[in-house]
Amino acid sequence: MKYVKNDNAFKVGDLVHTTRTVSSCYAGHFEKGTRVRIIGISEGGYDLVDEYGNRVIETGFDSVCKG
């Protein structure tokens, strides 16, 4: 038996869009459908940035999809 890595996960640098409104406790939010780039992945989920440099961190793992 061997370990086979799941290769369908999102990676840092992927361009995606939000599946729901994702917010930060101090900075604001991205509305559903906003096109964003993944800039980090942690225990709290994806860290996102939009084309204007606005960032929201730890958005959960259900917050984005390809698109």
C-alpha positions in Angstrom: 0.0 0.0 0.0 1.1 3.5 -0.6 -0.1 7.0 0.2 -1.6 8.9 -2.8 -1.8 12.7 -2.4 -5.1 14.3 -3.3 -4.3 16.7 -6.2 -7.6 18.4 -6.5 -7.1 20.9 -3.7 -6.5 24.6 -4.3 -3.0 25.9 -4.1 -1.4 29.3 -3.2 -1.6 31.4 -6.3 -4.8 29.9 -7.7 -7.3 32.4 -9.1 -10.8 31.5 -7.8 -14.1 33.2 -6.9 -15.9 33.2 -3.6 -18.9 30.9 -3.0 -20.4 33.1 -0.3 -19.8 36.4 1.5 -16.5 36.0 3.3 -15.5 38.5 6.0 -12.8 39.5 8.3 -13.5 40.6 11.8 -11.7 43.9 11.3 -11.2 44.7 7.6 -14.4 44.2 5.6 -15.7 41.4 3.3 -15.8 40.0 -0.2 -19.2 39.5 -1.7 -20.2 36.2 -3.2 -18.7 35.8 -6.7 -15.7 38.1 -6.1 -12.7 37.0 -8.1 -9.7 36.5 -5.7 -6.3 34.9 -5.5 -5.3 32.5 -2.8 -2.3 33.9 -1.0 -2.1 31.5 2.0 -3.5 28.3 3.5 -3.8 27.7 7.2 -5.8 25.8 9.7 -8.5 28.5 9.4 -8.9 28.1 5.7 -7.8 30.2 2.7 -6.2 33.7 2.8 -7.5 35.8 -0.1 -6.6 39.0 -2.0 -8.6 40.8 -4.7 -7.2 42.7 -7.7 -7.1 45.9 -5.6 -5.0 44.4 -2.8 -7.8 44.0 -0.3 -7.2 40.9 1.9 -9.3 38.6 4.0 -7.7 35.8 5.9 -8.8 32.4 7.3 -12.0 32.3 5.2 -12.7 28.6 5.7 -12.2 25.8 3.2 -15.7 26.1 1.7 -15.3 29.8 0.7 -14.0 29.4 -2.9 -14.4 27.5 -6.1 -12.7 27.4 -9.5 -14.0 29.9 -12.0 
